[in-house]
């Protein structure tokens, strides 16, 4: 589907974009891949990685600016929406700015994609959008609902929207693994809570999920990949086995465990070999055979949380991953 197409990724200079772009160029050879973001320095540094590859376009713009989005989306077939204000404490202390990017930006993108006749849009979500307890999660839940409703909002147009949701991205900038690595030499690692657990997913797995969504979506689906969990204390031991732990308490708006599917979504959630699919209750889409497409309805009280997961990553597995990817951890 993506072969010889025109693709745009918002927030394309972030961690996801730095993995999505080279993987997509290599596998699908798109005619054009547009990196849309607002940081000129990040674009300058990213452009240097690709030399004179004429498939790439770098477009300075903000999802808050609908007119700029309309211009950037001219002739675009597929969109990945990765732009967001993501850091939980930042969102708590700057709520107006978080809403402008995560909610109003989503509205702008939906409108612009419909107006420009984009074929399919996949928006990146987060575990924090499921039963949110912080502003970031609340804005991403709102964003998810907007993209799902966009399939109705498009009217007689052909634009279709879906969402992918995943948890802690291993090694991404600002995440726990690179933070622990920077603190390891001090001999003490700060632990928020010894009971805390997190889902573990690589950026490559996140890209695969987006590709699958583009290929599989009818419109309105939320895709959740099956991934392992780890206790935060085990992550710390994998990074720095000799370091001691200092329990510092949970930050404002932070969850003890990650949840990607809550019990309220169970009646509309279907299981597949490598992922779950949450279908919207509106318009009876959750009963649509084409959207279900061979899935098995989960139990009525099903939840998908990092503490009740059936799959767990071992310390040895994480250590091997760190050794293999050490040069890239925390860089993007």
C-alpha positions in Angstrom: 0.0 0.0 0.0 2.7 2.5 0.9 4.9 1.6 -2.1 5.4 4.6 -4.4 3.0 6.7 -2.3 3.3 10.1 -0.7 3.5 9.9 3.1 3.6 12.7 5.7 4.6 12.2 9.4 3.9 14.9 11.9 6.4 15.3 14.7 8.7 13.4 12.3 12.0 14.5 13.9 11.1 12.7 17.2 12.1 9.2 18.3 9.4 7.5 16.3 10.2 9.4 13.1 13.9 8.6 13.3 12.9 4.9 13.1 9.9 5.1 10.9 11.6 7.1 8.1 14.6 4.8 7.4 12.5 1.6 7.8 9.8 2.9 5.5 12.2 4.1 2.9 13.9 0.7 2.8 10.8 -1.4 2.8 8.3 0.5 0.7 10.3 3.0 -1.4 7.7 5.8 -1.2 7.6 8.4 -3.9 7.8 11.2 -1.3 8.1 11.2 2.5 7.4 14.5 4.2 8.9 15.3 7.7 6.6 17.8 9.3 7.8 19.4 12.5 8.4 22.7 14.1 12.1 22.5 15.2 14.4 23.7 12.5 17.5 22.4 14.2 16.2 18.9 14.5 15.2 19.0 10.9 18.6 20.2 9.9 20.3 17.4 11.8 18.0 14.8 10.5 18.4 15.9 6.9 22.1 15.4 7.1 21.5 11.7 7.7 20.0 11.3 4.3 22.2 13.4 2.1 20.6 14.0 -1.3 17.8 11.4 -1.1 15.2 13.1 -3.2 12.4 11.1 -1.7 12.5 13.2 1.5 11.0 16.6 2.1 11.4 18.7 5.3 8.5 21.0 6.1 8.6 23.4 9.0 5.2 23.6 10.6 3.1 23.2 13.7 -0.1 21.0 14.0 -1.6 24.1 15.7 -1.5 25.8 12.4 -4.3 24.4 10.2 -3.4 26.5 7.1 0.2 25.2 7.2 -1.1 21.6 7.5 -3.4 22.1 4.5 -0.4 23.3 2.4 1.9 20.4 3.6 -0.8 17.8 2.9 -1.2 18.7 -0.7 -0.8 15.5 -2.7 -0.2 13.3 0.4 -1.7 9.8 0.4 -1.0 8.6 4.0 -0.3 10.4 7.3 1.3 9.2 10.5 0.4 11.6 13.4 3.3 11.4 15.9 3.4 15.1 17.1 2.4 15.6 20.7 3.3 17.2 24.0 4.3 14.0 25.8 6.1 14.6 29.0 3.7 14.0 31.9 5.0 16.7 34.3 5.4 19.2 31.5 1.7 18.7 30.6 0.6 19.0 34.2 2.4 22.4 34.6 1.5 23.7 31.1 -2.0 22.4 30.5 -3.1 25.1 28.0 -0.1 24.3 25.8 -0.7 20.5 26.0 -4.4 21.0 25.0 -3.4 23.2 22.0 -1.1 20.6 20.6 -2.7 17.3 21.5 -6.4 18.2 21.1 -6.6 21.3 18.8 -3.7 19.9 16.8 -5.6 16.7 16.2 -8.7 18.6 15.1 -6.7 20.6 12.7 -5.1 17.5 11.2 -8.4 15.7 10.8 -9.9 18.6 9.0 -6.9 19.2 6.8 -6.6 15.5 5.9 -10.3 15.4 4.9 -10.1 18.6 2.9 -7.0 17.4 1.1 -8.3 14.0 0.3 -5.7 12.0 2.3 -6.5 8.2 2.0 -5.6 6.9 5.5 -4.3 8.4 8.7 -2.8 6.5 11.7 -2.4 8.4 14.9 0.0 7.3 17.7 -1.5 7.0 21.1 -0.3 6.0 24.5 -1.2 3.7 27.4 -1.9 6.9 29.4 -5.0 7.4 27.2 -6.7 4.4 28.8 -8.4 5.4 32.1 -6.3 8.6 32.2 -5.2 10.1 35.5 -3.1 12.9 34.1 -3.6 15.7 31.6 -1.4 14.2 29.0 -3.5 11.0 29.1 -6.8 13.0 29.0 -5.7 14.9 26.0 -4.6 11.7 24.2 -7.9 10.0 25.0 -9.6 13.1 23.5 -7.4 12.9 20.5 -8.2 9.1 20.1 -11.9 9.9 20.2 -11.5 12.7 17.6 -9.6 10.4 15.2 -12.2 7.7 15.6 -15.1 10.1 15.0 -13.2 11.5 12.0 -14.4 8.5 10.1 -17.9 9.8 10.4 -16.9 13.4 10.1 -15.4 12.8 6.7 -18.9 12.3 5.4 -18.8 11.0 1.8 -15.1 11.5 1.6 -12.7 8.6 1.4 -10.3 9.6 4.3 -10.1 6.9 7.0 -8.6 7.2 10.5 -7.2 4.6 13.0 -5.1 4.7 16.1 -2.2 2.6 17.4 -1.5 2.5 21.2 1.6 1.3 23.0 3.5 1.8 26.2 7.1 2.6 27.2 9.3 2.8 24.2 12.7 1.2 25.1 15.6 3.6 24.8 13.7 6.6 23.5 14.9 10.0 24.7 13.5 10.9 28.1 12.5 7.3 28.9 13.6 5.3 31.9 16.4 3.2 30.3 18.6 6.2 29.1 17.9 8.0 32.4 19.1 5.0 34.4 22.2 4.7 32.2 23.1 8.4 32.9 22.7 7.8 36.6 24.5 4.4 36.8 28.0 5.8 37.5 26.6 7.5 40.7 25.9 4.1 42.2 22.4 5.0 43.2 19.3 4.8 40.9 16.1 6.7 41.9 13.0 4.4 41.9 9.6 5.9 42.0 7.9 2.9 43.5 9.2 -0.7 43.9 5.8 -2.0 42.8 5.8 -0.1 39.5 5.6 -2.0 36.2 5.9 -0.9 32.6 5.2 -2.3 29.1 8.3 -2.7 26.9 8.3 -2.1 23.2 11.0 -1.2 20.7 10.6 1.5 18.2 10.8 -1.1 15.4 7.8 -2.9 16.8 6.0 0.4 16.9 6.7 1.0 13.3 5.5 -2.5 12.4 2.2 -1.8 14.2 1.7 1.4 12.2 2.4 -0.5 9.0 -0.1 -3.2 10.0 -2.8 -0.5 10.8 -2.4 1.0 7.4 -2.8 -2.3 5.7 -5.7 -3.6 8.0 -7.8 -0.6 8.9 -11.4 0.0 7.8 -11.6 3.0 10.0 -12.1 3.7 13.7 -9.9 0.9 15.1 -7.4 1.2 18.0 -4.6 -1.3 17.6 -2.7 -2.5 20.7 0.4 -4.7 20.2 1.0 -7.6 22.6 4.3 -6.8 24.4 6.1 -7.9 27.6 6.2 -6.1 30.9 9.0 -5.5 33.4 9.1 -4.3 37.0 10.9 -1.0 37.2 13.3 -2.5 39.8 14.2 -5.2 37.3 14.9 -2.5 34.6 17.2 -0.8 37.1 19.0 -4.1 37.8 19.5 -4.8 34.1 21.0 -1.4 33.5 23.2 -1.2 36.7 23.3 -4.5 38.6 25.6 -3.1 41.3 23.7 0.2 41.9 21.5 0.7 45.0 18.0 2.0 44.8 16.6 5.1 46.3 12.7 5.2 46.5 11.7 8.8 45.6 7.9 8.5 45.1 5.7 8.8 42.0 5.8 12.1 40.1 2.6 14.2 39.7 0.2 12.5 37.3 2.2 9.3 37.0 0.6 5.8 37.1 1.8 2.8 39.2 1.1 0.5 36.3 0.5 1.1 32.6 -2.9 0.2 31.1 -3.6 0.0 27.4 -7.1 -1.6 27.4 -9.6 -1.0 30.3 -12.6 -3.1 31.3 -15.0 -0.6 29.7 -13.5 -1.4 26.3 -13.6 -5.2 26.8 -17.1 -5.6 25.1 -15.6 -4.1 21.9 -12.1 -5.6 22.0 -10.9 -8.5 19.8 -7.8 -10.6 20.1 -5.4 -11.6 17.3 -2.1 -13.5 17.3 0.1 -10.4 17.9 -2.2 -7.6 18.9 -5.6 -6.5 20.2 -8.1 -4.4 18.3 -10.5 -2.1 20.1 -13.5 -1.2 17.9 -15.6 1.8 18.5 -19.1 1.4 20.0 -20.6 4.1 17.8 -22.5 3.1 14.7 -22.3 -0.6 15.8 -18.9 -0.7 14.3 -17.8 -3.1 17.0 -20.2 -5.7 15.4 -18.9 -5.1 11.8 -17.5 -8.4 10.4 -15.2 -6.6 8.1 -13.6 -4.7 11.0 -13.5 -7.8 13.3 -11.9 -9.8 10.5 -11.4 -13.1 12.3 -10.7 -11.7 15.8 -11.8 -13.4 19.0 -13.9 -11.3 21.5 -12.1 -11.0 24.8 -13.6 -11.8 28.2 -16.2 -9.4 29.6 -13.8 -8.3 32.4 -10.6 -8.2 30.3 -8.0 -5.6 31.0 -4.5 -5.3 29.4 -2.2 -3.8 32.1 1.5 -4.1 32.7 0.9 -5.7 36.1 -1.4 -8.5 34.9 0.4 -9.3 31.7 1.1 -12.9 30.8 4.4 -12.0 29.1 7.4 -10.7 31.0 10.8 -9.6 29.8 13.8 -11.0 31.7 16.7 -8.9 33.0 19.0 -10.9 30.7 16.9 -10.1 27.6 16.9 -6.4 28.4 20.7 -6.4 29.1 21.3 -8.1 25.7 19.1 -5.4 24.0 21.0 -2.6 25.8 24.4 -4.1 24.8 23.2 -4.3 21.1 21.7 -0.7 21.0 23.8 1.2 23.5 25.1 3.8 21.0 21.5 4.8 20.0 19.9 4.7 23.4 18.6 8.2 24.4 19.9 9.8 21.2 16.5 10.3 19.5 
